[in-house]
Amino acid sequence: MKQSTLFNAMFSKVPSFSKVSNGLGVVLVSGLSLLSSHAYAQSTAIINATVHTVAEQGVLSGAVVMLDDGKITAIYTAETVPSKIEADIIVNAQGNILTPGFIASKNLLGLVEVGAVSRTRDGSDKKADVTFDASLAFNPKSTLIPYTRKGGITSNVVMPNGGEGVLVGQSFVVNLSGEFDSVVSPNNAVIAHLGAKSKGSRAMSLQTLANELADAQKALTAAGKSKGKKDKTKELKRDQQVINSVVKGEKTLLAYADRATDILALLKLKAQYNLDLVLVGARDAVLVTKQIADANVPVMTSALANLPNSFDSLHSSLDNIAILNEAGIKVIIATSGESHNINQLRFDAGVAVANGFDKSAALAAVTANVADTFKLNSGRIAVGKNADLVLWSGDPFEISTKVDSMWINGEQVSTQSRQDVLRDRYISKSELPRAYIK
């Protein structure tokens, strides 16, 4: 049932309505959210939006974005909007900003509920190695997921802490729909922890990583030479299979390192083995921007990591992200933390903007850059991309801005969190003491 028929059937039940003044000739109903989004596959038209595509089209005013079957199916500029828009749901953006859903990273969302409660922590294990698949423990019903959606975040790259070695496990990507099938890309990148050690030498970590890569390269070369011959080799162990996938470029290597010398060592390994490398943290990356840019290596970091927390990060500053961007480095902005307050990702980006980071680049740093790095079909508003979108009340990087509406896979989702429910519960009027209110 398309929009025009639907409104005729519900007209008397809707509390308020208004006509659109842009010539589309449709009636918009403010009560559309009362309709069940799961009753049938619904198409959606978001009209009169200021669309930040993070794509070639740039920013479009008075645009229309069509969603159907979980994908973006059409984008019309103000000049190309058809005279009649047909969709099951029509949302009037009233000129507000529409962006791709933000993509968070470098956190333990869905693996840690309360950091101080050990039985709610599933992001690490002493026995964990490169095969560690923490997605098996991901909880899509975590109370922190709706709270995270408040920051306009529609998907997330979860990066577990793993074990005590160098290669500690693998990251995975989830959408924040809260559904049980929300793990969309398990085991998509290998995580390495390098740098300063409380006991021992950082050199051992670098040597271990180099040896693992060298052994994998040697095994792959030998396998290539014996191809076609009678294979008498044993099946590779699971950890060897994972490391081989890094050397073959099938998996990204997410390497935590802050000191410039460690970064340079990683860049040499990238060149030697043609690794798909991402630098994580990289507090002193500003000392070697040319080398990072020449190697075409993305940097995942936080604008708020502006104070030295070790001798590896003496060059931390609020303007580091702007410096990296000006050098031609692809930046991914990631909040520092465990699983709480990930919704403040937009504030992290806002701080970077306030310290010289280009605003359009900041938007890409929480959308397209993440999607490109992890090979996701999202991060841009373009035909064929996943319909993960956010409609904002104002500038997404301003503190006072709120999420007006959010879509994940084309379905509108709520941003109501447990905190909202508790607030409403305890401020409601009652003759009972507040602690006894239902």
N, C-alpha and C positions, 0 to 999 in steps of 0.2 A: 504494500500500500504506500503510494508516494505521498509527498507532503500535502498537496492540495486536498486529496481525499481524507487524509488523516486529520487535518484541521476541521473539516466539516463534521467529522464524527465526534470530535472532542471539544468543539468550540464552546459549548455551554458549560463545560467542566473546568475550563482554564481560568485562573484568577485574573490574568491581565494579558493584553496583547497590544501590538502596535504594528502599523504598516511601515514597510521599508520605503525610504524616500529616494532610492537610487534607481528606480525604474525596473526593478526585477519583477514586480507584480506578484509578490508572494506575501503571505501573512506569517509573521513570526510569533511564536508562542513562548512566553517565559516559563511555562510549565513543562517544557519538553523533557526535563530531567526526570519527570515522573514516569516516563515510559521505560520499560525494561529493555536494557541494551542487549539482553541475551535472548529475547523472544524470537528474533530472527535476524539474519544478517542484514544490518542496516547501512545504508549509504548516508554520508554526512557532507554537507556543504558549509564551509566557513566563509562567510561573505563580509565585505567591507573591512578587510583586515590590512594592517601594515605588516607585510610578510618579510621577515628577514630570512632569506632562503639559504644563506651561507653557501651559495652556489653561483653560477655564472650570471643569473638574473639579478643578483644583488638584493636591494630592498625595493619592494613593490607596494605602492599605496593604493588603497581601494581595491585590493585583489580578492579573488575567490580561490579557495583550495578545496578540491573534491576528494573525499575519502571513500573507499569501498573495499571490502574484503581484506581489510588490514593494510592496504597500500594507498599511497597518494596516486590518484588516477588522472587528475587534471589540475592545472594552475592557470588562472585567467588574470591578466592584468586589467586595470580599470578600463582600458580601451578595447579589450577583447572579450569582456564579460558578455555571454549570450543573453538574449532578451528574456529567456525563461530558464530558470534553474530548477532541475528536478532532483530531489533527494528525499530520503525518509526523514532526515533531521536537517534543519537549516539553523545555523547559529550566526547571529549578527555580532561581529566583533566590535562594531561601533568605532572603527578606526584604531583599536588597540593593537599592540604588538603580538605577532604570532611568530614563534621560533621553533626550530627542532627541539625535541626533548633533550635535556642535558644528560650527559653520560658521565657518571662519577667513576672513580678508579682508586686503586691503592688503599683499600679498606677491607674490613671483615664483615660487612653487612650480611646478615643472614647466617653468620657463623658464630657471632657473639651477641648475646642478648643483654647481659649485665656483666661488665668486665670484672667486677669484684666477686662474682659468683662463679666458681670454677666449673660447676656442672652445666653452665650455659656457654662454655667456651669450646669451640670446635675448630679453631683456626690454626692449631699447631699441635705437634706431638713429637716427643723426643726421638721416636723411631722413624719419623717422616723423612723421606728422601725425594729424589727427583720424580718418583712415580706418585707422590702424594696427591690424591684426587679429593680435595675438600668439598667439591660440589655434591658429593654423596650425603653430606651433612647439611646442605643449604636448607634453610627454613623459610619458605615463601610466605608463611603466616606470621613472621616476626612482627612484633608491634612497632619496630623501628622502620619498617618499609613504608607505611602510610606517612610517617613523620618525615621520611626522606623525600617523599613525593612533594611535600610542601615547598621544596626548593626547586621545583620544576624538573626534577630528575626522573627520567623514565626508564633508564637502564644503568647497569653498573658492572664494572670489571672488578671482581672480587679477587684479592691477592693474599692468600693465606701466608702465615708466618712460617709454616712448615716445621722442619727439624733444626738440628744444631750444625749441620754441614754447610757446604757452599751452595749446592743445588738443593733447594728446600721443598720443591713441589711445583704445582702448576696452577695458573690462574684460570678463571672461568667467567663467562659473561651471562648476566641474567637480565630479564626485564622486570620491572617493578609492578607488574599487574597483580601480584599476590596469588596467582594461580599456581597449581602444582606442577605445571609444565613450563615454568618460567625460566629454567636454565636453557639458554639458547645456544651456548657455545662452550661445552666442557673442555677442559684440558687444552686451552688454546695458546698458552705461552708458558715457558719455563722460567722460574724465578731463581735468581742467584743473589746471595748476600755476600758482599765484599767490604773491604775497608778495615777500620780499626778494630782490634780485638782486646778484650779485657785480659785474656791469657793467650800467649802465642803471638805469631807474626802475621800481618796482612799478606806477606809474601807467600805464605803457605796456601792461603785461599786462592790467590792468583795462579800459583803453580798448579794447584789441584784442578782449577777450571781449565787451564791450558792443557794439562795432561789428558783430561777427559775428552776435550775436543780433538786433540791429536790422535788419541786411540780410536775415536769414532771415525775420523777421516781415514786412518790407516785401514780400518776394517771395511769401510765402504769402498776404498780403492781396491782392496783384495777381492771383495765380492764382485766388483765390476770386471776384474781380470778373469775370474773363474766363471763368469756368466756363460752359459751354454754347455759347460762341462758338467759331469756328473757331480751333483752337490752332495758332499759328505759332511758338510758343516752342521754343527748343532744349531738349534733355534736360539736366537738371541734372547738374553734375559730382558725383562721389562725395562730396567733402567737403561740398558744399552740401546733399546729401541727408541726411548725418549731422547737420549742424547744424540743419536743418529739423526732424528728428525730435526734437531736444532742445526746440525752441520749441513743437512740437505736444504735448509731454509724453509722447512715445512712448519716449524714453530718459531715464534719470536722469543728472544732471550731478554727478559726483564732483569737488568742488572742494577742492584742497589750499590751506589758508590758516590761518595762526596768529594774526596780529595782529587785534585787535578791529575796527580800521577797515576792514580787508579783509573781515572777516566781515559787517560792516554793509553794505558795498558789494554783496556777494553777495546779501544779503537784499533789497536794493532791486531787484536784477535779477530775483530770484525773484518779487517782487510785480508787477513790470512785465510779465513774460512768463509768469507762472504756471508757473515751472520746477519740475520734480521734483528738488529740490536735496538733496544730502548734503554736509555739511561734514566734511572729512578733516583729521585733525591737530587743528586748532582749539585750540591750546594756551591761548589767552587767551579762550576762549569764556565763562569764568566772569565776565567783565566785562560780557557782554551776554546773560545767560541769559534775561531777559524777552523780548527781541526775538527770540531763537531759538525760544523756546517759543511765542510768539504766531504765528510764521511756520510752526510745525509742521515744523521741519527737523531730521532726525536728525543726530547727531554721531558720527563714527567716530574713536575715539582709543584711546590706551593708558594704563592706570593707572600704568605704570612710566615714562611720560614726565613725570617729576616735577622735573626740573632744567632751567633755561633753557639752550637750545642756541643761542639767538640773541636779539637785541633784540626779536624778535616774540613771544617766549615767556617773558616775565619773570614771568608769574603761574602757571607750572607748579607743580603740587602733587599729592601723593598722594591728596588728598581731592577733587580736581576732578570726578571722575566722580560721586561722591556728591552734590556740589553741583548738577551738571547734572541728575541724576535727580530731586532734590528740587524743581527748578524745573519739572519736567514735560517734560523733553526726552528723546526716545527716544535711548538710547545704544547704540552698537555697539562692543564691545571688540575691538580688533585689536592684535596684537603688532607691535612695531617690528622690522623686519629684512628680509632678502632672501628666502631660502628655507629656511634652517636654523632649527631650534628653534621652529618654529611650534607644535609640540606643547606648548609652554609657555603657550599661550593660557589654559588653566585656572588657571595660577598668576597670570597677569595679572589675571584676574577675582577670584582669591582675595585679592590685594593690595588690590583695590578694596573688597572686603567687609571686610577688616581695617581699612579707613579710612572706614567709615561707609556703604558701598553696601549696600543691602538684598540679601540672598542670592537671593531669588526674582527680583529685578530683574537680578542678575548672571547668573543662568542664562538669562534672556530675552535679555540682551545678547550672548550667544554662540550663540543659537539663533533664537528667534521674531523678534526685532528684525531680524536679518540677512535671514531668509526673507521677512518682510514688505517690507522695503526693496527687495529684488531680485526680488520676486514669485516666490518659490520655493515648491513644494508640500512643504515640510518645516519643521523647526524646532519642531514641536509633536507630542505624542502624541495623535492624534485620528483617528477613523475617516476613511479616504480619503487621509490623508497618506502620503507616501513612507515606507517602512519603514526609515528610517535611525535606528538606536537604539544606545545604549551601556549595558551593564550594568557597574556599578562595584563595586569591592571595599569602598568606603566613600564618604565625602564627596568629590565630584569636585574640589573646590577645595582639598583637603588634599594636601600633597606626597607623603605615604606611600601614597595611594590608587593603585590600578592599574585598568586596563581588564580586566574579566573576560571579556567577550564583546562583539562588535560586529557589527552588521548594516548593510549598505548595499544598498538596494533589496531588502530581505528576505533577502539571502544573507549568511551568516556569513563574515566575513573575518578574516584573521590580522593580528596586530600585531607579528609577528616582523620585525625589521629586519636590515639588513646588519650593523649594530653587534652585534646579538645573535649572529649567526653567527660573526663575527670573535672575539667574546668566547669562545664555546664552542670555537672552533678553537684558540685560544692558551692556554687553561687546561687543555686535555685532556692527560692524562699520556702521555708517549712517551719512548723512549730517544733520539730525535732531538732536535737543538736546536729550540727553539720555532719558529724561522723556517722550519723545513723540514717542519713538520707539514702534512699534506694539508688 
